[in-house]
Amino acid sequence: MARIAFILLCHKDPEAVVKQAQRLTAVGDFMAIHFDARSRSEDYHRIRAALDGNLNVTFARRRVKCGWGEWSLVAATLEAVRAAEEAFPQATHFYMLSGDCMAIKSAEYAHAFLDAADRDYIESHDFFASDWIKTGLREERLIYRHVFNERRRKALFYAALEWQKRLGLSRRIPGDLQVMIGSQWWCLRRRTIEAILDFVVRRPDVVRFFRTTWIPDETFFQTLVRHLIPETEIENRTLTLLMFSDYGMPVTFYNDHYDLLLSQDALFARKISPEATELTRRLGLLYASQGTEFPISNEGRSLYRFLTQRGRIGRRFAPRFWETEGSLGRERELLIVVCKKWHVAKRLVDRIRQMTNIPCVEYLFNEEATQLPDLGGIEATMGKRHRHRRALLRMLFEHFEADRLVICLDPANLDLLQDFCGDRSVTRLLEVECRFSDAYLVGHAMRVGLAGERTPPETLARLLPTIRNEMAFESDRIRDAAFENHLRLRETDPPETNAQPLAEFLGLAPDKALEIARTDHLFAD
């Protein structure tokens, strides 16, 4: 059975450190603690005294003065790892933690999870090919030497970097290594830890290289694991739930996040707010619990993004500046079907294809898999389609050798609607108004990742009003925009009523429009 040696790096709150160690070792797991040498020595001695009788706890032999972005964090980790590897020969896995982490699963669940697959869990992406680094220094982290702390001695840090650039003092990366990058919160098997410790002894050149890189705790272990362990034995993810805002700041969890945390596909979570005393209490009891079931829905990250975006004001709907000069052409007609229920719009468009000679393209700005002709690569990614939206439509008009084109758009794409309706071409909108049952909204939440098959009903009950209001908000925005040639097709209206906007939208005879409006099961879910 799996037994975990937790590697705890901490620098404050000795009482919380003691409680964390007691909770995690009470069920037979182990812990090695490194307490920052910059912190108060009396706090360190308080921790040691409180845990003195706990045989499942050990301490790093050497305390390192730690600084963010420095090698010191890796050195501290290695000190704790060496202590754990020596003190706990029964440990099968080594799990990296901070003082801000708490278990969101029981030990029973965690052990069974680790027993189920013989692999390491560490996030590791190619340093140069991935987009893991969002802003700031990239290759400069590696090819220049960093000896000053960026936070405490910012002027010296950037001055040293600038002088190295001017003098051409870049260096080579060790030739046999593919540098990887990822979260520092990993869980590694014992043989992987042993291989890393052996490698550190055999390859002082690699240690010297990483010692002067910037933020090496995001690259050192990630690189060595990929170098030493077969890819088939590595799962590229962390078992600690981390969420970040658009600004790169870690999301903090509070008392009302308990159920959400337990339903995520992770064993621990960070950061827990110091004020979340009830959450801390409930999670503190969780690790030692027996028979607790954890239905995994794993919607946390996507749900956070959705709700934070909905809570914002000041949305940007202006056209992209590089598109303002491009036009689809005065002589052309762009016919836009706007519908939240994509399957309804697709049925309608398919019927239009059958009844007219107007070329139709479905949700090309919403679905990556939309069938499009080869247009020289502009259609290859969703990003390119949005950036070059008018050019894409001009090319579609030319490809179909037509002056009329039907496309489908989601109501959320108000920026696209404003852009196209502001063009010199004739643009008509047909907004298809559908009813949204609770069952449909649940399915929608699952399709877009806001919920999973095991999301608790009470979570869905809280989520559905937000989704329903969002859909109503999208429709209201379109009406408030007061677009010309804006027509509506309503699920609540009979085909005879819906035939009129269809005839005007498509320029068809009333009888032909009525035939389209009578399409079998047009609005069915």
MIVEXMI-531648 format. One line per 5 residues: their letters; for each residue x, y, z of C-alpha. Coordinates in steps of 0.1 Angstrom, whole numbers. Layout:
A	X Y Z; ...
***
This chain:
MARIA	0 0 0; 12 35 -8; 27 55 21; 35 91 15; 64 112 27
FILLC	52 148 26; 79 174 18; 68 205 36; 85 239 29; 72 265 53
HKDPE	83 298 68; 56 310 92; 27 301 116; 43 274 137; 10 264 152
AVVKQ	-5 257 117; 27 237 107; 23 215 138; -14 208 131; -7 200 95
AQRLT	21 176 105; -1 159 131; -31 156 107; -11 141 78; 10 116 99
AVGDF	-19 104 121; -29 78 95; 7 64 90; 21 88 65; 54 107 70
MAIHF	66 143 68; 100 160 64; 99 197 73; 121 225 61; 115 257 80
DARSR	131 288 63; 163 299 80; 152 335 75; 123 329 98; 125 333 136
SEDYH	146 306 153; 121 305 183; 93 295 159; 115 267 145; 122 254 180
RIRAA	85 256 189; 77 233 159; 105 208 168; 94 207 205; 58 201 196
LDGNL	66 173 172; 94 158 192; 76 126 200; 62 120 165; 83 93 149
NVTFA	67 100 115; 82 135 114; 117 145 105; 135 178 98; 159 189 71
RRRVK	195 187 86; 203 221 72; 180 251 71; 184 273 40; 176 310 37
CGWGE	150 310 10; 141 336 -15; 115 336 -42; 129 328 -77; 162 316 -62
WSLVA	180 283 -62; 176 284 -24; 141 269 -28; 154 239 -47; 182 235 -22
ATLEA	157 236 7; 136 210 -11; 166 187 -17; 175 190 20; 140 179 30
VRAAE	139 152 4; 172 137 16; 160 137 52; 127 120 42; 144 94 20
EAFPQ	168 84 48; 144 85 77; 114 68 61; 124 37 41; 88 26 40
ATHFY	77 57 21; 66 48 -15; 58 84 -27; 72 119 -19; 46 147 -21
MLSGD	57 184 -22; 36 207 0; 36 242 14; 21 256 45; -9 269 24
CMAIK	-19 234 12; -46 212 27; -59 178 18; -91 177 -1; -93 139 -1
SAEYA	-89 113 26; -58 93 32; -77 62 22; -86 78 -12; -51 92 -17
HAFLD	-34 58 -11; -58 40 -33; -53 66 -60; -15 62 -59; -17 24 -58
AADRD	-38 24 -89; -11 36 -113; 27 32 -111; 37 67 -122; 50 101 -112
YIESH	28 132 -111; 46 163 -122; 36 191 -145; 64 194 -171; 61 212 -204
DFFAS	88 220 -230; 104 252 -218; 108 267 -253; 78 252 -272; 51 256 -246
DWIKT	32 288 -236; 35 280 -199; 53 313 -193; 27 340 -199; 47 372 -193
GLREE	82 384 -185; 115 367 -190; 116 335 -210; 149 321 -223; 167 348 -203
RLIYR	159 327 -172; 183 300 -185; 210 315 -207; 221 343 -184; 233 339 -148
HVFNE	211 353 -120; 228 359 -87; 206 387 -73; 172 382 -59; 147 399 -82
RRRKA	123 410 -54; 148 422 -28; 174 436 -51; 154 444 -83; 178 471 -96
LFYAA	209 449 -94; 190 419 -108; 180 438 -140; 213 457 -143; 233 424 -141
LEWQK	210 409 -168; 214 440 -191; 252 439 -188; 253 402 -197; 232 409 -228
RLGLS	255 438 -238; 287 418 -233; 273 387 -250; 277 366 -219; 250 341 -227
RRIPG	257 304 -219; 248 271 -233; 222 248 -217; 237 213 -208; 235 195 -242
DLQVM	219 163 -229; 190 180 -212; 157 191 -226; 146 218 -201; 110 215 -189
IGSQW	88 238 -169; 58 234 -147; 43 236 -112; 66 229 -83; 39 209 -65
WCLRR	47 173 -75; 43 137 -63; 71 114 -72; 77 77 -65; 106 66 -43
RTIEA	127 52 -72; 124 86 -90; 135 104 -59; 165 81 -55; 174 86 -92
ILDFV	173 124 -87; 195 123 -56; 220 101 -74; 219 124 -105; 226 154 -83
VRRPD	258 137 -70; 269 125 -104; 262 157 -123; 275 187 -104; 277 206 -138
VVRFF	239 204 -140; 235 216 -104; 259 245 -112; 238 254 -142; 205 255 -124
RTTWI	220 272 -94; 221 305 -113; 189 302 -133; 159 322 -124; 129 305 -107
PDETF	146 270 -109; 119 254 -87; 97 255 -118; 124 238 -140; 149 217 -120
FQTLV	128 187 -109; 106 190 -140; 137 186 -162; 153 159 -142; 122 137 -140
RHLIP	118 138 -178; 155 131 -183; 156 101 -159; 121 85 -161; 104 70 -192
ETEIE	76 92 -205; 51 64 -201; 56 65 -163; 49 102 -160; 15 119 -158
NRTLT	19 156 -169; -1 172 -141; 0 181 -105; -22 165 -78; -25 198 -60
LLMFS	-54 220 -71; -41 254 -82; -61 282 -98; -49 315 -110; -66 348 -120
DYGMP	-62 364 -154; -34 385 -137; -14 355 -125; -24 358 -89; -33 325 -70
VTFYN	-70 320 -62; -77 318 -25; -103 294 -12; -128 303 16; -154 286 38
DHYDL	-181 282 10; -157 263 -13; -157 230 7; -180 210 -17; -163 224 -48
LLSQD	-128 214 -35; -139 178 -27; -153 173 -62; -120 182 -79; -96 156 -94
ALFAR	-68 165 -70; -55 153 -36; -46 187 -21; -55 224 -27; -37 257 -22
KISPE	-42 284 -12; -66 282 18; -74 316 33; -62 321 69; -96 335 76
ATELT	-114 304 64; -115 288 98; -145 266 91; -130 253 58; -98 246 76
RRLGL	-116 227 104; -136 206 79; -107 198 57; -86 190 88; -110 162 97
LYASQ	-111 149 62; -77 132 58; -82 107 86; -118 99 76; -129 64 65
GTEFP	-154 54 38; -158 90 25; -170 90 -11; -157 117 -35; -178 120 -67
ISNEG	-154 138 -91; -168 165 -114; -136 186 -118; -153 217 -130; -135 241 -107
RSLYR	-112 259 -131; -137 264 -158; -164 274 -133; -141 300 -118; -133 315 -152
FLTQR	-170 316 -161; -182 333 -129; -154 358 -127; -160 369 -163; -197 372 -157
GRIGR	-190 394 -127; -170 420 -146; -182 452 -162; -166 473 -189; -166 445 -215
RFAPR	-148 453 -248; -168 451 -279; -149 474 -303; -137 460 -336; -101 450 -339
FWETE	-82 480 -353; -65 461 -381; -99 451 -395; -116 485 -397; -103 491 -432
GSLGR	-113 458 -446; -148 453 -461; -167 423 -473; -179 444 -503; -209 466 -509
ERELL	-225 441 -533; -224 412 -509; -250 400 -484; -240 384 -451; -268 365 -435
IVVCK	-262 357 -398; -282 331 -379; -278 339 -342; -288 310 -319; -277 297 -285
KWHVA	-289 262 -293; -264 253 -319; -282 222 -330; -314 242 -337; -294 266 -359
KRLVD	-277 237 -377; -310 221 -385; -323 254 -398; -292 261 -419; -293 225 -433
RIRQM	-329 231 -444; -319 264 -460; -292 246 -480; -318 221 -493; -343 248 -503
TNIPC	-320 275 -517; -287 279 -535; -272 301 -508; -239 286 -494; -240 281 -456
VEYLF	-213 277 -430; -221 268 -395; -204 280 -363; -170 288 -379; -161 313 -351
NEEAT	-172 290 -323; -163 254 -334; -128 245 -343; -141 214 -362; -164 234 -386
QLPDL	-158 221 -421; -141 248 -441; -123 248 -474; -85 252 -476; -80 290 -475
GGIEA	-42 291 -472; -41 286 -434; -62 315 -423; -89 290 -413; -65 267 -394
TMGKR	-70 279 -359; -98 297 -340; -73 325 -332; -66 332 -368; -103 331 -377
HRHRR	-111 358 -351; -81 379 -359; -87 379 -396; -125 376 -396; -133 399 -425
ALLRM	-105 384 -447; -118 349 -439; -154 358 -449; -142 376 -481; -123 344 -490
LFEHF	-154 323 -484; -175 345 -506; -148 341 -533; -145 303 -527; -182 298 -532
EADRL	-183 323 -560; -214 338 -544; -226 372 -533; -247 358 -504; -235 337 -475
VICLD	-252 323 -444; -232 318 -412; -241 309 -377; -229 328 -346; -234 323 -309
PANLD	-252 352 -291; -221 357 -270; -202 370 -301; -215 405 -298; -181 419 -310
LLQDF	-184 399 -342; -219 411 -348; -210 447 -343; -180 443 -366; -200 426 -394
CGDRS	-231 449 -390; -208 479 -393; -195 467 -427; -204 483 -460; -220 450 -471
VTRLL	-257 442 -465; -259 423 -432; -290 407 -419; -295 390 -385; -320 363 -378
EVECR	-320 357 -340; -336 324 -332; -352 326 -297; -354 293 -279; -368 281 -246
FSDAY	-342 267 -222; -353 239 -199; -334 230 -168; -323 198 -185; -309 217 -214
LVGHA	-290 241 -192; -275 212 -173; -264 197 -206; -250 230 -216; -230 234 -184
MRVGL	-215 199 -189; -207 206 -226; -188 238 -217; -170 223 -187; -189 241 -159
AGERT	-202 208 -145; -196 171 -148; -216 139 -146; -210 138 -108; -216 175 -100
PPETL	-239 175 -69; -275 186 -76; -272 215 -51; -242 229 -71; -262 227 -103
ARLLP	-292 243 -86; -270 273 -77; -254 274 -111; -285 272 -134; -299 307 -125
TIRNE	-265 322 -134; -264 305 -168; -300 313 -175; -294 350 -167; -263 350 -188
MAFES	-283 338 -218; -309 364 -213; -282 390 -209; -267 380 -243; -300 384 -260
DRIRD	-306 418 -243; -272 431 -255; -281 422 -291; -314 441 -288; -297 471 -271
AAFEN	-273 473 -300; -302 482 -323; -288 465 -354; -305 472 -387; -322 443 -404
HLRLR	-326 424 -371; -353 397 -374; -365 372 -349; -376 336 -352; -394 324 -320
ETDPP	-399 288 -308; -432 299 -292; -446 312 -326; -463 289 -351; -446 282 -385
ETNAQ	-470 307 -403; -457 335 -381; -421 324 -384; -423 322 -422; -425 361 -424
PLAEF	-390 368 -409; -376 339 -428; -388 352 -461; -374 387 -453; -341 373 -441
LGLAP	-335 350 -471; -354 370 -497; -377 340 -504; -413 337 -516; -437 332 -486
DKALE	-445 296 -496; -409 286 -496; -402 303 -463; -432 285 -448; -418 252 -459
IARTD	-385 260 -441; -404 271 -410; -423 238 -410; -390 218 -407; -397 187 -386
HLFAD	-384 189 -350; -367 223 -357; -367 233 -321; -364 199 -305; -336 193 -279
***
